[in-house]
Amino acid sequence: MSAAGVYLVRVCVGDPNMDGGPLLHLHLLVSPSSGTLSGNAVITQALGPQYPSYEIPEIHGNMHHTGLGKDTQLVSLRGTYAIAALPPAIGLSLAQFSASLVVDEGWTGRGTYSYAGHVIADIPVTPGD
Protein backbone atom coordinates (compact mmCIF):
# COMPACT_ATOMS: atom_id res chain seq x y z
CA MET A 1 0.00 0.00 0.00
CA SER A 2 1.40 3.29 -1.08
CA ALA A 3 0.64 6.59 0.59
CA ALA A 4 1.34 8.39 -2.69
CA GLY A 5 -0.69 6.45 -5.26
CA VAL A 6 -3.96 4.65 -5.77
CA TYR A 7 -4.05 1.03 -4.61
CA LEU A 8 -6.46 -1.92 -4.67
CA VAL A 9 -7.67 -3.48 -1.44
CA ARG A 10 -9.79 -6.60 -1.02
CA VAL A 11 -11.54 -6.87 2.31
CA CYS A 12 -13.88 -9.42 3.91
CA VAL A 13 -16.34 -8.03 6.46
CA GLY A 14 -17.86 -10.78 8.58
CA ASP A 15 -16.89 -13.92 10.42
CA PRO A 16 -16.24 -16.81 7.99
CA ASN A 17 -16.32 -19.22 10.97
CA MET A 18 -19.94 -18.33 11.79
CA ASP A 19 -22.14 -20.88 10.02
CA GLY A 20 -24.65 -19.18 7.74
CA GLY A 21 -23.51 -15.67 8.58
CA PRO A 22 -23.41 -13.10 5.78
CA LEU A 23 -20.03 -12.09 4.37
CA LEU A 24 -19.36 -8.79 2.64
CA HIS A 25 -16.56 -9.00 0.06
CA LEU A 26 -15.27 -5.53 -0.86
CA HIS A 27 -13.01 -4.73 -3.83
CA LEU A 28 -11.95 -1.10 -3.52
CA LEU A 29 -9.61 1.35 -5.20
CA VAL A 30 -8.22 3.65 -2.54
CA SER A 31 -6.81 7.11 -3.22
CA PRO A 32 -4.93 8.06 -0.04
CA SER A 33 -4.21 11.61 -1.21
CA SER A 34 -7.91 12.47 -1.66
CA GLY A 35 -9.30 10.04 0.92
CA THR A 36 -11.77 8.58 -1.58
CA LEU A 37 -12.67 4.96 -2.29
CA SER A 38 -14.61 3.34 -5.11
CA GLY A 39 -15.30 -0.21 -6.17
CA ASN A 40 -17.84 -3.00 -5.86
CA ALA A 41 -19.00 -5.66 -3.43
CA VAL A 42 -20.76 -8.99 -3.09
CA ILE A 43 -22.70 -10.13 -0.03
CA THR A 44 -22.92 -13.91 0.28
CA GLN A 45 -24.66 -16.17 2.76
CA ALA A 46 -24.42 -19.97 2.76
CA LEU A 47 -28.03 -20.74 3.67
CA GLY A 48 -29.67 -21.74 0.40
CA PRO A 49 -31.65 -20.06 -2.36
CA GLN A 50 -33.94 -18.14 0.00
CA TYR A 51 -30.85 -16.08 0.95
CA PRO A 52 -29.48 -14.87 -2.39
CA SER A 53 -26.15 -13.21 -3.02
CA TYR A 54 -26.31 -9.47 -3.50
CA GLU A 55 -24.03 -7.81 -6.05
CA ILE A 56 -23.39 -4.14 -5.46
CA PRO A 57 -21.83 -2.89 -8.69
CA GLU A 58 -20.80 0.59 -7.60
CA ILE A 59 -19.66 1.64 -4.15
CA HIS A 60 -18.06 4.93 -3.21
CA GLY A 61 -16.99 6.52 0.01
CA ASN A 62 -14.44 8.31 2.11
CA MET A 63 -11.57 7.42 4.40
CA HIS A 64 -10.29 9.58 7.25
CA HIS A 65 -7.25 9.04 9.45
CA THR A 66 -7.85 9.78 13.11
CA GLY A 67 -4.36 11.20 13.65
CA LEU A 68 -4.35 9.91 17.21
CA GLY A 69 -1.72 7.37 18.33
CA LYS A 70 -1.78 4.26 16.16
CA ASP A 71 -2.88 4.99 12.59
CA THR A 72 -6.61 4.25 12.51
CA GLN A 73 -8.73 4.74 9.41
CA LEU A 74 -12.44 5.52 9.52
CA VAL A 75 -14.11 4.31 6.32
CA SER A 76 -17.65 5.11 5.19
CA LEU A 77 -19.13 3.48 2.08
CA ARG A 78 -22.45 3.64 0.29
CA GLY A 79 -24.00 2.25 -2.86
CA THR A 80 -27.19 1.21 -4.62
CA TYR A 81 -28.08 -2.17 -6.06
CA ALA A 82 -31.04 -3.91 -7.69
CA ILE A 83 -33.21 -6.53 -6.01
CA ALA A 84 -35.40 -8.80 -8.14
CA ALA A 85 -39.04 -9.11 -7.16
CA LEU A 86 -40.10 -12.43 -5.66
CA PRO A 87 -42.20 -14.63 -7.95
CA PRO A 88 -44.84 -14.37 -9.22
CA ALA A 89 -44.08 -10.62 -9.35
CA ILE A 90 -41.86 -9.29 -12.11
CA GLY A 91 -39.46 -6.38 -11.84
CA LEU A 92 -36.63 -4.81 -9.90
CA SER A 93 -36.37 -2.39 -7.07
CA LEU A 94 -33.40 -0.33 -5.93
CA ALA A 95 -31.96 -0.87 -2.47
CA GLN A 96 -29.40 1.07 -0.46
CA PHE A 97 -26.14 -0.30 0.95
CA SER A 98 -23.97 1.40 3.56
CA ALA A 99 -20.95 0.40 5.62
CA SER A 100 -18.77 1.90 8.34
CA LEU A 101 -15.37 0.40 9.08
CA VAL A 102 -12.64 1.16 11.61
CA VAL A 103 -9.40 -0.40 10.35
CA ASP A 104 -5.66 -0.18 10.83
CA GLU A 105 -3.17 0.40 8.01
CA GLY A 106 -3.34 -3.33 7.13
CA TRP A 107 -7.15 -3.17 6.79
CA THR A 108 -7.85 -5.22 9.92
CA GLY A 109 -10.52 -4.00 12.32
CA ARG A 110 -14.27 -3.97 12.94
CA GLY A 111 -17.25 -2.90 10.88
CA THR A 112 -20.98 -2.57 10.47
CA TYR A 113 -23.00 -2.66 7.26
CA SER A 114 -26.62 -2.60 6.15
CA TYR A 115 -28.39 -4.10 3.15
CA ALA A 116 -31.89 -5.36 2.23
CA GLY A 117 -33.33 -4.33 5.59
CA HIS A 118 -30.58 -6.09 7.57
CA VAL A 119 -27.98 -4.48 9.82
CA ILE A 120 -24.86 -6.57 10.47
CA ALA A 121 -23.05 -4.90 13.38
CA ASP A 122 -19.63 -5.01 15.03
CA ILE A 123 -18.05 -7.80 13.01
CA PRO A 124 -14.44 -8.50 11.99
CA VAL A 125 -12.82 -6.83 9.00
CA THR A 126 -9.91 -8.73 7.47
CA PRO A 127 -7.80 -8.16 4.36
CA GLY A 128 -8.25 -10.61 1.49
CA ASP A 129 -11.24 -12.37 0.03
Rosetta silent file (secondary structure, phi, psi, omega in degrees, C-alpha in Angstrom):
SEQUENCE: MSAAGVYLVRVCVGDPNMDGGPLLHLHLLVSPSSGTLSGNAVITQALGPQYPSYEIPEIHGNMHHTGLGKDTQLVSLRGTYAIAALPPAIGLSLAQFSASLVVDEGWTGRGTYSYAGHVIADIPVTPGD
SCORE:     score description
SCORE:     0.000 S_00000001
   1 L     0.000  128.252 -176.366    0.000    0.000    0.000 S_00000001
   2 L  -108.239  134.059  177.540    1.398    3.289   -1.084 S_00000001
   3 L   -73.273  -19.604 -175.203    0.636    6.588    0.593 S_00000001
   4 L   -90.140  -36.722 -173.339    1.345    8.387   -2.688 S_00000001
   5 L  -118.950  173.758  178.823   -0.690    6.445   -5.257 S_00000001
   6 L   -72.488  140.648  177.476   -3.956    4.650   -5.773 S_00000001
   7 E  -138.711  159.110  178.979   -4.049    1.027   -4.613 S_00000001
   8 E   -96.638  135.445  174.962   -6.458   -1.918   -4.673 S_00000001
   9 E  -129.999  137.406  174.310   -7.667   -3.480   -1.443 S_00000001
  10 E  -114.423  127.296 -173.091   -9.787   -6.604   -1.021 S_00000001
  11 E  -133.531  140.584  172.472  -11.544   -6.873    2.312 S_00000001
  12 E  -109.734  126.192  178.443  -13.878   -9.415    3.913 S_00000001
  13 E  -112.658  112.788 -177.487  -16.338   -8.029    6.459 S_00000001
  14 L   139.613  173.434 -178.993  -17.857  -10.778    8.579 S_00000001
  15 L  -108.128  103.783 -178.467  -16.888  -13.925   10.422 S_00000001
  16 L   -64.857  -14.110  178.914  -16.239  -16.813    7.987 S_00000001
  17 L   -87.827   -4.813  178.776  -16.320  -19.219   10.967 S_00000001
  18 L   -91.056  110.340 -177.822  -19.944  -18.327   11.791 S_00000001
  19 L   -56.743  124.947  176.147  -22.143  -20.878   10.025 S_00000001
  20 L    78.542   -2.011 -179.906  -24.646  -19.179    7.739 S_00000001
  21 L   -72.801  146.082  178.279  -23.506  -15.670    8.583 S_00000001
  22 L   -71.036  146.060  176.211  -23.406  -13.105    5.784 S_00000001
  23 E  -123.535  130.647  175.967  -20.030  -12.088    4.374 S_00000001
  24 E  -101.106  120.008  178.283  -19.363   -8.788    2.644 S_00000001
  25 E  -106.307  111.532 -179.153  -16.560   -8.997    0.062 S_00000001
  26 E  -101.976  137.360  172.684  -15.267   -5.530   -0.858 S_00000001
  27 E  -125.086  106.702 -170.113  -13.009   -4.735   -3.826 S_00000001
  28 E  -126.274  141.024  166.894  -11.948   -1.104   -3.519 S_00000001
  29 E   -95.120  126.366 -176.038   -9.612    1.348   -5.204 S_00000001
  30 E  -112.443  129.282  174.075   -8.218    3.651   -2.536 S_00000001
  31 E  -110.824   95.846 -176.285   -6.807    7.105   -3.223 S_00000001
  32 L   -60.082  -34.452 -176.836   -4.934    8.060   -0.042 S_00000001
  33 L   -66.797  -34.632  179.409   -4.205   11.605   -1.206 S_00000001
  34 L  -100.069  -14.208 -178.554   -7.905   12.465   -1.660 S_00000001
  35 L    73.468   23.248 -179.395   -9.302   10.039    0.922 S_00000001
  36 E  -107.426  153.287  177.359  -11.765    8.576   -1.581 S_00000001
  37 E  -133.126  148.224  173.126  -12.674    4.963   -2.287 S_00000001
  38 E  -151.201  153.713 -179.804  -14.610    3.336   -5.114 S_00000001
  39 E   165.939 -147.875 -179.643  -15.298   -0.209   -6.169 S_00000001
  40 E  -144.781  174.541 -177.660  -17.838   -2.998   -5.860 S_00000001
  41 E  -153.152  160.303  171.932  -19.003   -5.662   -3.432 S_00000001
  42 E  -134.553  134.075  174.140  -20.756   -8.986   -3.092 S_00000001
  43 E  -109.036  122.196 -179.187  -22.698  -10.128   -0.034 S_00000001
  44 E  -118.207  155.881  176.300  -22.917  -13.909    0.283 S_00000001
  45 L  -153.382  122.873 -174.992  -24.656  -16.167    2.760 S_00000001
  46 L   -86.587   66.194 -179.353  -24.419  -19.972    2.757 S_00000001
  47 L  -127.612    2.777  179.328  -28.035  -20.739    3.668 S_00000001
  48 L   110.017  179.106 -173.180  -29.667  -21.741    0.401 S_00000001
  49 L   -65.604  -21.119  178.231  -31.655  -20.059   -2.365 S_00000001
  50 L   -72.605  -10.151  176.027  -33.945  -18.144   -0.004 S_00000001
  51 L  -120.800   82.802 -175.066  -30.849  -16.078    0.950 S_00000001
  52 L   -71.619  163.690  170.131  -29.478  -14.869   -2.395 S_00000001
  53 L   -77.617  147.593  177.842  -26.146  -13.214   -3.016 S_00000001
  54 E  -116.102  123.159  176.039  -26.311   -9.470   -3.501 S_00000001
  55 E  -100.146  126.567  179.904  -24.033   -7.812   -6.048 S_00000001
  56 E  -113.470   99.960 -169.036  -23.392   -4.136   -5.457 S_00000001
  57 E   -71.165  -24.940 -177.663  -21.826   -2.886   -8.693 S_00000001
  58 E  -140.610  117.849  178.058  -20.805    0.591   -7.595 S_00000001
  59 E  -123.239  142.386  174.037  -19.657    1.642   -4.151 S_00000001
  60 E  -142.635  159.692 -179.333  -18.058    4.925   -3.212 S_00000001
  61 E  -178.440 -166.029 -176.759  -16.994    6.521    0.008 S_00000001
  62 E  -132.886  155.812  178.156  -14.436    8.312    2.111 S_00000001
  63 E  -131.146  132.988  178.264  -11.566    7.424    4.402 S_00000001
  64 E  -127.758  137.884  174.348  -10.287    9.580    7.252 S_00000001
  65 E   -91.118  136.516 -177.359   -7.249    9.043    9.450 S_00000001
  66 L   -70.763  -32.630 -179.502   -7.850    9.782   13.115 S_00000001
  67 L    76.033   11.146 -179.148   -4.358   11.201   13.652 S_00000001
  68 L  -115.321  119.841  176.885   -4.347    9.909   17.207 S_00000001
  69 L    56.052 -129.826  178.564   -1.715    7.366   18.332 S_00000001
  70 L   -60.343  140.192 -178.314   -1.778    4.256   16.165 S_00000001
  71 L   -64.222  110.435  177.591   -2.879    4.993   12.586 S_00000001
  72 L  -117.188  134.429 -179.930   -6.613    4.250   12.515 S_00000001
  73 E  -108.961  131.852  174.277   -8.727    4.743    9.406 S_00000001
  74 E  -102.392  119.856 -174.220  -12.436    5.520    9.523 S_00000001
  75 E  -117.180  129.343  173.162  -14.107    4.308    6.320 S_00000001
  76 E  -121.984  133.346 -177.211  -17.652    5.108    5.185 S_00000001
  77 E  -132.019  152.258  175.814  -19.127    3.481    2.077 S_00000001
  78 E  -152.331  157.030  179.477  -22.453    3.636    0.286 S_00000001
  79 E  -170.805  173.039  179.758  -24.001    2.252   -2.861 S_00000001
  80 E  -129.467  143.396  179.219  -27.191    1.214   -4.623 S_00000001
  81 E  -145.520  164.364 -177.635  -28.083   -2.170   -6.058 S_00000001
  82 E   -97.680  140.818  174.959  -31.041   -3.911   -7.690 S_00000001
  83 E  -120.136  127.911  178.181  -33.212   -6.533   -6.011 S_00000001
  84 E   -74.619  143.316  177.121  -35.397   -8.804   -8.136 S_00000001
  85 L   -67.895  148.091  178.065  -39.039   -9.112   -7.159 S_00000001
  86 L   -76.420  139.772  178.474  -40.103  -12.429   -5.659 S_00000001
  87 L   -59.066  145.017   11.212  -42.202  -14.634   -7.948 S_00000001
  88 L   -88.391    2.177  179.357  -44.842  -14.366   -9.218 S_00000001
  89 L   -65.819  156.897  178.255  -44.082  -10.617   -9.353 S_00000001
  90 L  -125.730  137.426  175.247  -41.856   -9.287  -12.110 S_00000001
  91 L   134.544 -179.668 -179.530  -39.458   -6.381  -11.838 S_00000001
  92 E  -129.610  152.475  170.294  -36.625   -4.813   -9.904 S_00000001
  93 E  -130.900  154.399  179.018  -36.372   -2.385   -7.066 S_00000001
  94 E   -92.926  138.746  178.952  -33.397   -0.335   -5.933 S_00000001
  95 E  -125.993  155.727 -178.374  -31.960   -0.869   -2.470 S_00000001
  96 E  -100.473  143.528  175.028  -29.398    1.067   -0.456 S_00000001
  97 E  -122.386  141.308  171.831  -26.140   -0.296    0.950 S_00000001
  98 E  -147.948  152.914  178.669  -23.966    1.400    3.558 S_00000001
  99 E  -148.168  148.099  173.737  -20.954    0.402    5.617 S_00000001
 100 E  -132.017  125.612 -177.637  -18.767    1.903    8.336 S_00000001
 101 E  -125.760  145.840  170.588  -15.367    0.404    9.078 S_00000001
 102 E  -121.814  111.123 -173.537  -12.638    1.159   11.609 S_00000001
 103 E  -132.896  159.309  174.266   -9.403   -0.396   10.351 S_00000001
 104 L   -89.258 -174.149 -176.844   -5.660   -0.179   10.827 S_00000001
 105 L   -66.123  -18.253  176.463   -3.167    0.399    8.007 S_00000001
 106 L   -93.769    7.335  179.251   -3.342   -3.327    7.129 S_00000001
 107 L    66.006   38.612  172.746   -7.154   -3.171    6.787 S_00000001
 108 L  -112.361  134.616  179.716   -7.848   -5.222    9.922 S_00000001
 109 E   174.485 -140.329 -178.313  -10.524   -3.999   12.316 S_00000001
 110 E  -133.850  156.087 -179.857  -14.273   -3.965   12.942 S_00000001
 111 E  -156.810  168.056  176.556  -17.248   -2.899   10.876 S_00000001
 112 E  -138.493  139.902  174.984  -20.983   -2.566   10.467 S_00000001
 113 E  -144.769  159.845  179.136  -22.998   -2.664    7.261 S_00000001
 114 E  -132.576  144.084  179.227  -26.616   -2.603    6.150 S_00000001
 115 E  -162.882  147.619  173.042  -28.392   -4.104    3.147 S_00000001
 116 L    44.843   39.688  178.819  -31.885   -5.360    2.227 S_00000001
 117 L    80.504    4.852  179.565  -33.328   -4.335    5.594 S_00000001
 118 E  -108.066  144.022  171.768  -30.581   -6.091    7.572 S_00000001
 119 E  -120.333  120.703  179.460  -27.976   -4.476    9.822 S_00000001
 120 E  -107.795  110.707 -168.222  -24.859   -6.568   10.468 S_00000001
 121 E  -113.548  147.102  171.858  -23.046   -4.902   13.378 S_00000001
 122 E    48.785   60.622 -179.711  -19.630   -5.011   15.031 S_00000001
 123 E  -120.463  162.063 -176.694  -18.047   -7.797   13.015 S_00000001
 124 E   -65.552  146.126  171.228  -14.444   -8.501   11.989 S_00000001
 125 E  -118.449  125.204 -179.238  -12.819   -6.825    9.004 S_00000001
 126 E  -132.943  146.026  176.903   -9.908   -8.730    7.474 S_00000001
 127 E   -70.059  153.098  179.280   -7.801   -8.162    4.359 S_00000001
 128 L    98.711  178.723 -177.493   -8.246  -10.615    1.488 S_00000001
 129 L  -107.905    0.000    0.000  -11.243  -12.370    0.033 S_00000001
